[in-house]
Amino acid sequence: MTQRSLPSLDLLRGFEASARHLSFTRAAAELFLTQSAVSRQVQALEEHLGLALFERRHREIRLTDAGQQLYRATAEALRLLNDTADRIRSEQRPRVLTVSCTIGFASLWLVPRLAEFRALHPDIEIRIDANQQMLDLERERVEIAVRFGTASLAPAGSPKLFGEEVLPVCSPVLLTNPARPLAEPADLRHHVLLHFAEAEQYWPTAAWSVWLETMNQHGLKPAGSLKFNQYDQLLNAALEGQGVALAVGALVQRHLRQGRLVALFGKRFATPRGYFLVIARFAAQRPDVIAFAQWLRTTADRERGEA
């Protein structure tokens, strides 16, 4: 068959969809055409080739032997064309590096430090995908994730950026009233406690009930309670002096260093959990991914040394 005798691409697309679905109706819906238009495309292709591609039966169609052969070749050719077109388009667009992490990590740790990375690598485009889901990086085509939890939640060999160290914190404003001291855990009865709403079920180390029990303050009744369903909202309330929060040391270290928050009672508790760096296999050799991963590790190491 010469190139001049090849059928048109529209006819082949209509045929391929019909063969894949074994239905002109479903093929028409996929291609945004009418059922009769797809049927005419297939008929025109059969006339072009001089043979039947489908056996038309009552309420069903089946591929002939010739139709099976053409379907395999057409499906592979269309896949190759689509893949090539996608690759060409992607080569014309600047690469975007997607980072998946929790909302709290994004707002409290990553975003405040991102300008430092941008100054080092202004040519690398970053997209922050902050949510509470644990994405499949390969399927979702996400290059990097920072995952919070135990080491079992991260693939083997994933480096630990920093561990979870829980401590009570508040705005220094709350330390200025002698009538409401904060010198020891029992003094929490004078203050509002800021709660992460889902802590007891999903994050017990950030639950006040667990912390108070550890400190032998079982029956302590605070002056009030505020609950938040996002951890960054809770920390913002603490920064505004609305109460006392349980914080992860690494997430509030910048605020502690700047004096916007103060650590209380000299009590910090390390847990088995932490923040782990996960790199997708498909992106592991990309220079932008390597640069961002190295920056994350270097920054985390430096701040651990400053703690």
C-alpha positions in Angstrom: 0.0 0.0 0.0 1.5 3.4 -1.0 1.2 6.5 1.2 -1.3 7.9 -1.3 -3.6 4.9 -0.7 -3.6 5.2 3.1 -7.1 5.9 4.5 -7.6 9.2 6.3 -6.8 9.5 10.0 -10.5 10.4 10.8 -11.6 7.1 9.3 -9.0 5.2 11.3 -9.9 7.0 14.6 -13.5 6.1 14.1 -12.7 2.5 13.3 -10.3 2.2 16.3 -12.8 3.5 18.8 -15.5 1.2 17.3 -13.3 -1.8 17.5 -12.2 -1.0 21.1 -15.7 -0.6 22.3 -17.3 -3.1 19.8 -20.1 -0.4 19.6 -20.7 2.4 17.2 -22.7 4.2 19.8 -20.0 4.2 22.5 -17.4 5.1 19.9 -19.6 8.1 18.8 -19.9 9.3 22.4 -16.1 9.2 22.9 -15.4 11.1 19.7 -18.3 13.6 20.1 -19.9 12.4 16.9 -23.3 10.9 16.1 -23.7 7.2 15.8 -24.5 7.4 12.2 -21.4 9.5 11.5 -19.1 6.8 13.0 -21.0 4.1 11.2 -20.4 6.0 7.9 -16.7 6.4 8.7 -16.3 2.6 9.2 -18.3 1.9 6.0 -16.1 4.4 4.1 -13.0 2.6 5.4 -14.3 -0.8 4.4 -15.0 0.5 0.9 -11.5 2.0 0.8 -10.0 -1.3 1.7 -12.4 -3.4 -0.3 -13.3 -5.8 2.6 -15.5 -6.1 5.7 -14.0 -5.1 9.0 -17.0 -5.9 11.2 -19.6 -8.6 11.3 -22.9 -6.8 11.9 -25.3 -8.8 14.0 -28.5 -7.9 15.8 -27.6 -5.4 18.5 -23.9 -6.2 18.3 -20.8 -6.0 16.1 -17.8 -8.2 15.9 -14.4 -7.8 14.2 -13.6 -10.0 11.3 -10.1 -11.5 11.0 -9.1 -8.5 8.8 -10.6 -6.2 11.3 -8.6 -7.7 14.1 -5.4 -7.2 12.2 -6.2 -3.6 11.3 -7.3 -2.9 14.9 -4.0 -4.0 16.4 -2.0 -2.0 13.9 -4.3 1.1 14.2 -4.3 1.1 18.0 -0.5 0.9 18.1 -0.1 3.6 15.5 -2.5 6.0 17.3 -0.8 5.3 20.7 2.6 6.1 19.1 1.3 9.3 17.6 -0.3 10.4 20.9 2.9 9.6 22.8 5.0 11.5 20.3 2.7 14.5 20.3 2.7 14.6 24.2 6.5 14.4 24.3 6.9 17.2 21.7 4.5 19.4 23.7 6.2 18.7 27.0 9.6 19.5 25.5 8.3 22.9 24.5 7.0 23.7 28.0 9.3 24.4 31.0 9.4 21.5 33.4 7.4 21.9 36.6 8.6 20.1 39.7 5.6 19.1 41.9 6.1 18.6 45.6 3.4 16.8 47.6 3.2 17.4 51.3 0.7 18.0 54.1 -1.0 21.4 54.4 0.8 22.1 57.8 4.2 21.3 56.4 3.7 23.4 53.4 2.5 26.5 55.2 4.6 26.3 58.4 7.9 25.0 57.0 8.3 24.8 53.2 6.7 28.0 52.0 8.5 30.3 54.4 11.9 28.9 53.2 11.1 28.6 49.5 12.5 32.0 48.6 15.9 30.6 49.6 15.7 27.8 47.0 14.3 30.2 44.4 17.3 32.5 44.9 19.6 29.5 44.3 17.6 28.1 41.3 15.5 30.8 39.7 15.1 28.7 36.6 13.3 25.8 38.3 9.5 26.0 38.5 7.9 24.6 41.7 4.3 23.5 42.2 3.3 22.8 45.8 0.5 20.1 46.0 -0.5 20.5 49.7 -3.2 18.0 50.9 -3.7 15.3 53.5 -3.6 12.4 50.9 -0.7 10.0 50.4 -0.4 10.1 46.6 1.0 7.4 44.4 3.9 9.4 43.0 4.4 7.3 39.9 0.7 7.2 38.9 0.1 10.9 39.7 3.4 11.9 38.1 4.5 13.8 41.2 8.3 14.1 41.5 8.8 14.6 45.3 6.8 14.1 48.4 7.5 14.9 52.1 5.6 12.3 54.1 4.8 12.5 57.8 4.6 9.4 59.8 6.6 6.4 60.8 9.4 5.1 58.6 7.1 2.3 57.4 5.1 4.9 55.5 8.1 5.8 53.3 9.8 3.6 50.8 13.0 1.9 52.0 15.9 4.2 51.9 13.9 7.4 52.1 16.0 9.9 54.1 14.5 11.4 57.3 14.5 15.2 57.2 13.7 15.6 60.9 11.8 13.8 63.6 8.7 14.8 65.5 9.4 16.5 68.8 6.3 17.7 70.6 6.3 20.7 72.9 3.7 23.2 74.3 4.1 26.8 72.9 2.4 30.1 73.1 2.7 33.8 72.2 4.9 35.7 74.7 1.8 37.9 75.2 0.4 35.2 77.5 3.4 35.4 79.8 2.7 39.0 80.8 -0.2 38.5 83.2 0.9 37.5 86.7 -2.7 36.4 87.5 -2.5 33.8 84.8 1.0 32.2 85.1 2.5 29.6 82.8 5.4 28.4 85.0 4.3 24.7 85.2 1.9 22.3 83.5 -0.8 22.8 86.2 -1.0 26.5 85.2 -2.7 25.5 82.0 -5.9 25.7 83.9 -5.7 29.5 83.5 -5.5 29.3 79.7 -7.3 28.3 76.5 -5.9 25.1 74.9 -5.8 25.0 71.1 -6.7 21.5 69.8 -6.1 19.8 66.5 -9.6 18.3 65.9 -8.5 14.9 64.5 -5.5 14.5 66.8 -6.8 11.8 69.1 -7.8 9.6 66.1 -5.0 10.2 63.6 -2.2 12.1 65.5 -2.3 11.2 69.2 1.1 12.7 69.9 -0.5 16.1 69.2 -3.5 15.5 71.5 -3.7 17.5 74.7 -5.3 14.5 76.5 -2.2 12.4 75.8 0.2 15.2 76.8 -1.7 16.0 80.0 -1.8 12.4 81.0 2.0 12.1 80.4 2.5 15.1 82.7 0.2 13.7 85.4 -2.4 16.3 84.9 -5.3 13.9 84.3 -8.1 16.1 85.7 -6.9 19.5 84.5 -9.7 21.7 83.2 -8.5 24.6 81.0 -10.1 28.0 80.9 -11.4 27.1 77.5 -10.8 25.2 74.2 -10.6 26.0 70.6 -10.5 23.3 67.9 -9.2 23.5 64.4 -9.3 21.0 61.5 -6.1 22.3 59.9 -2.8 22.4 61.9 -1.6 25.7 60.4 -4.8 27.4 61.6 -4.0 26.2 65.1 -0.5 27.6 65.0 -1.8 30.9 63.7 -4.1 31.1 66.6 -1.2 30.5 69.0 0.8 33.2 67.2 -2.1 35.6 67.8 -2.1 34.9 71.6 -5.4 33.0 71.5 -4.2 30.0 73.6 -1.5 27.4 74.1 -0.8 24.8 71.4 1.1 21.6 71.1 3.6 22.0 68.3 6.1 20.0 66.3 9.5 21.6 67.1 10.7 21.7 63.5 7.6 23.4 62.3 7.8 26.2 64.8 11.5 26.6 65.1 11.6 29.8 63.0 8.9 31.4 65.3 10.8 30.3 68.4 14.0 31.8 67.1 12.3 35.0 66.2 10.6 35.2 69.6 7.0 35.1 68.2 6.4 31.9 70.1 8.0 30.6 73.4 8.4 27.0 74.5 6.9 26.2 77.8 7.9 24.2 80.9 11.2 22.9 79.3 9.3 19.7 78.2 9.9 18.2 74.8 8.9 14.7 73.8 10.4 12.8 70.8 8.1 10.3 69.0 8.9 7.6 66.5 7.4 9.7 63.7 9.0 12.2 61.4 9.1 13.8 58.0 10.6 11.7 55.2 11.8 12.7 51.7 10.4 10.5 49.0 11.5 10.8 45.3 9.6 9.2 42.5 11.6 6.7 40.5 10.7 8.3 37.1 12.2 11.6 38.2 15.2 10.5 40.3 17.8 11.5 37.8 16.3 14.9 36.8 18.7 17.7 37.7 15.9 19.9 39.1 14.7 17.1 41.4 18.2 16.4 42.6 18.7 20.1 43.3 15.5 20.4 45.3 16.0 17.2 47.3 19.5 18.3 48.2 18.3 21.7 49.3 15.6 20.1 51.5 18.2 17.8 53.2 20.7 20.6 53.6 18.2 23.0 55.1 16.8 20.4 57.5 20.3 19.4 58.6 21.3 23.0 59.2 18.2 23.8 61.2 18.6 20.7 63.3 22.1 22.0 64.2 20.6 25.4 65.2 17.9 23.9 67.4 
